[in-house]
Each structure stands twice: as C-alpha cells, then as structure tokens.
Amino acid sequence: MSDQGPTTPAPPQRPGLRRAIVVIPSAFTLANLFFGIWAIVYAAQGNFKWAGWFIVFAGVADILDGRLARMSHTGTRFGAELDSLVDVISFGVAPAMIMYFLEFAEAGKFAWTLCFIYIASVAVRLARYNITAAGSDKPGWFTGLPSPAAGMTLATYFAFSQTEWYQKFPEYLDLQRQGLTFLMLALSAMMLSTVKYPRTPRIGFRSLSGILGTLITIGILVGVIFAPSNFLFPFGIGYLLFGIVRSAIIALSERAEDTAEAQTLHVRAHRGHDRPEDPTR
C-alpha cells in the first residue's frame, strides 16, 4: 500500500465556464467587425469623423481580443483566422471606403483602384502573417506595418484635418488628394515590406525597458484620451516613419561596415604584394 495517504480528488471541471472563456475573445473580434461595418455605413452617409472613430474602436477591440486570448490561453486556429478576416474589413475595406467617399469618389474614373491597392495590401499582409510572420517575427517586433496601424492612420485623418493645428499648416503641407494618394501607397508598401515595426511596449517596473514601456504607454493613453483628434493621426504618421528611418539607418550602417571591411582586406592584400621577396628563399 502507498504511504502517501488518500489523495484529494481533482475539482470537477466547469465546461460552461471554460466555454465562456473561449468565446469572449471571439466576441471582441466580432465587436471589431461591428465597428468596421458601422464605419463603412457612416462613411457612405458622409459622417467621416465618426466613421474614423469607429475604426479606432475596432482597433481597441482587436487589441483586447488578442490580449484576452493570450491571458486565458484560449487562442485557437479558428480565432486567428476569424481575426484576420475581420481585420481585412475593419482595417482594409472600411478605411479605404472612408478615403474613397472623402476624397476619391470624384477624382476620376479609376480612382477607386487606389483603394483596391490598399485593401489588397492589407489582405496579403494578413495572409503572410498567418503563414510565416507569426512564427518568425523577432520578439517585440512586427515584420511589415501592422494593418490596424495603417487603418487607424487613414481613419483619423479627417478628424485631424478639422483641428486648428492642421488649419495652420502651410499650403504645401496640405494632405488632400495628392498627399493622401502618397500616404495610401506608402502604407500599402510598408505593410508588404520586411521593415520591422515595434509591438506594444512591455509594461513593468523591474527593468529599464519596462519602465520606459510604461511611460510610453501612459503618454499614448494621455494623448488618446485628452486630444485624440490632434494626437492619433500624427502618431500614426510617426509610427510609419519610425520603421522607414530605422530601416534606412540600419542599412546605411551595414553598408558602411561592409565598405570598411572591404577596404581593410584591400589594404592587407596590397601590403602583401608590396613585401620584398626573401632572398634566402
């Protein structure tokens, strides 16, 4: 007989509670879809400001569904695929429709193709992420611009264009039509690129990186809560440019290192050829 004594039976599992925990992340995913569809409806009605805010609400729901799935360890393949399909609507179709009804509906017969390019880029970026990037990204980094960041950048343009700050911009900085065309193409290109973009900063007080991440998060929340119209669009542009500038700096530094190494090898080879031959040989 065993000398460990009677064992305590494991508490019975509650399948209903477990099922509810699994469903909650998908509920936030569907909330994401709800706001995306609502944004399209409002954009068609000409209510561009609220259409843009609904994309922001969709972004918040997108963040929450992923966080809840990770915290509850209930992430599934079904949830990942549903999330990607919803993101194509909320951060692809909906922002493109806002831009179309706002600027491009009267821009020419084929102006809608710009919206198609953007939507196609979102779809390809999400498909690539599902197949490769989810397992190959460096910790703390995305490969390519995340589609929610691209979608919310476009969606918050109209609210920013109504601010006093925007009205003070010089005419050559006006983003209407030509500027928005360039912006949509840049967002599309960066989503398909291999440029690295930082994920949400880690929050904590036990390390310098955690403290810095906490301060950045607090700063973002303050800007979103107290001055969303002035903050969100410039923040999106800054995030877009951060990846481009960082990638350019890394490429230039690697090129400089390669050039220096090539010069060193050339000098060594030249010195070897200039040495006099040993007469004793």
C-alpha positions in Angstrom: 0.0 0.0 0.0 1.1 3.6 -0.6 2.3 5.6 2.4 1.1 8.9 0.9 -2.4 8.7 2.3 -5.6 9.4 0.4 -5.4 11.8 -2.5 -7.7 14.7 -2.8 -9.9 14.3 -5.9 -9.4 17.0 -8.5 -12.3 19.5 -8.6 -14.8 18.9 -11.3 -14.3 21.0 -14.4 -16.9 23.5 -15.3 -17.3 23.1 -19.1 -19.7 26.1 -19.2 -17.2 28.5 -17.7 -14.4 27.2 -20.0 -16.7 27.6 -23.0 -17.5 31.2 -22.0 -13.8 32.0 -21.6 -13.1 30.6 -25.1 -16.0 32.6 -26.6 -15.0 36.0 -25.0 -12.1 36.7 -27.4 -14.2 35.9 -30.4 -16.9 38.3 -29.1 -14.4 41.1 -29.1 -13.3 40.0 -32.6 -17.0 40.3 -33.7 -17.2 43.7 -32.0 -14.2 44.7 -34.1 -16.2 43.7 -37.2 -19.3 45.5 -35.9 -17.4 48.8 -35.7 -15.8 48.2 -39.1 -19.2 47.8 -40.8 -20.6 50.7 -38.9 -17.7 52.9 -40.1 -18.5 51.9 -43.8 -22.1 52.9 -43.3 -21.2 56.2 -41.7 -18.6 56.9 -44.4 -21.3 56.4 -47.1 -23.5 58.9 -45.3 -20.7 61.5 -45.2 -20.2 61.3 -41.4 -16.4 60.9 -41.8 -15.4 61.9 -38.2 -17.5 59.2 -36.5 -16.6 56.7 -39.2 -13.0 57.3 -38.3 -13.6 56.9 -34.5 -15.4 53.6 -35.2 -12.2 52.3 -36.8 -10.3 53.3 -33.6 -12.9 51.5 -31.5 -12.3 48.5 -33.8 -8.6 48.8 -33.1 -9.2 48.7 -29.4 -11.4 45.6 -29.7 -8.7 44.0 -31.8 -6.1 44.6 -29.1 -8.4 43.3 -26.4 -9.3 40.0 -28.2 -5.6 39.1 -28.6 -4.7 40.0 -25.1 -7.6 38.1 -23.6 -6.8 35.0 -25.8 -3.2 35.0 -24.5 -4.1 35.7 -20.9 -6.7 32.9 -20.8 -4.6 30.5 -23.0 -7.7 30.1 -25.3 -6.1 31.1 -28.6 -7.2 28.8 -31.4 -6.7 28.5 -35.1 -10.3 29.4 -35.6 -9.9 32.6 -33.6 -6.7 33.5 -35.6 -8.5 33.0 -38.9 -11.6 34.9 -37.8 -9.4 37.8 -36.6 -7.7 38.1 -39.9 -10.9 38.0 -41.9 -12.4 40.7 -39.7 -9.2 42.8 -39.9 -9.5 42.9 -43.7 -12.9 44.5 -43.3 -12.1 46.9 -40.3 -8.6 48.0 -41.3 -8.7 47.4 -45.0 -12.1 47.9 -46.6 -13.5 50.4 -44.1 -10.6 52.9 -44.1 -10.4 52.6 -47.9 -14.1 53.4 -48.2 -13.6 56.4 -45.9 -10.9 57.7 -48.2 -12.9 56.9 -51.3 -16.1 58.8 -50.2 -14.0 61.6 -48.7 -11.5 62.4 -51.5 -11.5 59.9 -54.4 -15.2 59.5 -55.4 -14.9 62.5 -57.7 -11.2 62.2 -58.5 -11.5 60.3 -61.8 -12.9 57.1 -63.4 -10.2 54.8 -62.0 -9.5 56.5 -58.6 -11.1 53.5 -56.9 -8.1 51.4 -57.9 -6.0 53.2 -55.3 -8.5 51.8 -52.7 -8.2 48.4 -54.2 -4.4 48.5 -53.9 -4.6 49.4 -50.3 -7.2 46.7 -49.5 -5.2 44.1 -51.4 -2.1 45.0 -49.4 -4.0 44.5 -46.1 -5.2 41.1 -47.3 -1.8 39.9 -48.4 -0.1 41.3 -45.3 -2.5 39.4 -43.1 -2.2 36.1 -45.1 1.6 36.4 -44.9 1.4 37.0 -41.2 -0.8 33.9 -40.7 1.6 31.7 -42.7 5.1 32.9 -41.8 5.4 36.1 -39.7 3.6 34.9 -36.6 6.3 32.4 -36.0 9.3 34.2 -37.5 8.9 37.8 -36.1 11.6 38.9 -33.6 10.3 39.2 -30.1 8.7 42.7 -29.7 8.6 43.4 -33.5 6.3 43.0 -36.4 7.5 42.3 -39.9 5.8 44.9 -42.0 3.5 47.7 -40.9 0.6 46.1 -38.9 -2.8 46.6 -40.7 -4.5 48.1 -37.7 -1.9 50.9 -37.5 -2.4 51.6 -41.2 -6.2 51.5 -41.0 -6.3 53.8 -38.0 -3.9 56.2 -39.6 -6.2 56.7 -42.6 -9.3 56.7 -40.5 -8.2 59.5 -38.2 -7.1 61.8 -41.0 -10.5 63.6 -41.2 -10.7 64.4 -37.5 -7.1 65.8 -37.7 -8.0 67.9 -40.7 -10.6 69.7 -38.7 -8.3 70.8 -35.9 -6.8 74.3 -35.6 -3.3 72.8 -35.8 -4.0 71.4 -39.2 -5.5 74.7 -40.4 -2.3 76.4 -39.6 -0.2 74.1 -41.8 1.3 75.8 -44.9 -0.5 75.0 -48.2 2.3 72.8 -49.4 1.8 70.5 -46.4 -1.9 70.0 -47.2 -2.5 66.3 -47.5 -5.7 66.5 -49.6 -5.8 64.2 -52.6 -2.2 64.1 -53.7 -0.9 63.8 -50.2 -3.5 61.1 -49.3 -2.6 59.2 -52.5 1.0 59.1 -51.5 0.1 58.2 -47.9 -2.1 55.2 -49.1 0.6 54.0 -51.4 3.2 54.3 -48.6 1.1 52.4 -46.1 0.4 49.7 -48.7 4.2 49.4 -49.4 5.1 49.2 -45.8 2.5 46.6 -45.0 4.1 44.4 -47.7 7.7 45.2 -46.7 10.0 43.4 -44.4 10.6 46.6 -42.4 10.4 46.0 -38.6 7.9 47.8 -36.5 7.7 47.7 -32.7 4.9 45.9 -30.9 3.1 47.4 -27.9 5.7 48.3 -25.4 6.1 45.9 -22.4 4.8 47.4 -19.1 6.6 46.9 -15.8 8.8 48.5 -13.1 11.5 45.8 -12.7 13.7 46.8 -15.6 14.6 50.0 -17.5 12.8 48.7 -20.7 9.7 48.0 -18.6 9.8 51.5 -17.1 10.3 53.1 -20.5 7.5 51.0 -21.9 5.2 52.1 -19.1 6.0 55.8 -19.7 5.4 55.4 -23.4 2.1 53.6 -22.8 1.0 56.3 -20.4 1.9 59.0 -22.9 -0.1 57.4 -25.6 -3.1 57.0 -23.3 -2.9 60.6 -22.3 -2.8 61.7 -25.9 -5.7 59.4 -26.9 -7.9 60.5 -24.0 -7.3 64.2 -23.9 -6.5 65.2 -27.5 -7.5 62.3 -29.9 -8.1 64.5 -32.9 -4.7 66.2 -32.6 -2.8 63.1 -31.5 -3.8 59.9 -33.3 -3.1 60.9 -37.0 0.4 62.4 -36.3 1.2 59.4 -34.1 0.3 57.1 -36.9 2.5 59.0 -39.3 5.3 59.0 -36.8 4.9 55.2 -36.4 5.0 54.8 -40.2 8.2 56.9 -40.5 9.9 55.3 -37.5 10.1 51.9 -39.3 11.3 53.5 -42.5 14.0 55.7 -40.8 15.2 52.9 -38.6 15.5 50.5 -41.6 17.4 53.1 -43.5 19.8 53.7 -40.7 20.5 50.0 -40.2 21.0 49.6 -44.0 23.5 52.5 -44.1 25.4 51.3 -41.1 25.7 47.8 -42.5 26.8 49.2 -45.8 29.4 51.3 -44.0 30.7 48.3 -42.1 30.9 46.3 -45.4 32.8 49.1 -47.0 35.2 49.4 -44.1 35.8 45.6 -44.1 36.4 45.6 -47.8 38.9 48.5 -47.5 40.7 46.6 -44.7 41.0 43.5 -46.8 42.2 45.5 -49.8 44.9 47.2 -47.7 46.1 43.9 -46.3 46.3 42.4 -49.8 48.2 45.4 -51.1 50.7 45.2 -48.3 51.2 41.5 -49.0 52.0 42.3 -52.7 54.4 45.1 -51.7 56.6 43.0 -49.4 60.1 42.3 -50.9 60.8 38.7 -51.6 63.1 36.9 -49.1 66.5 36.4 -50.9 67.2 33.2 -48.9 64.1 31.5 -50.4 
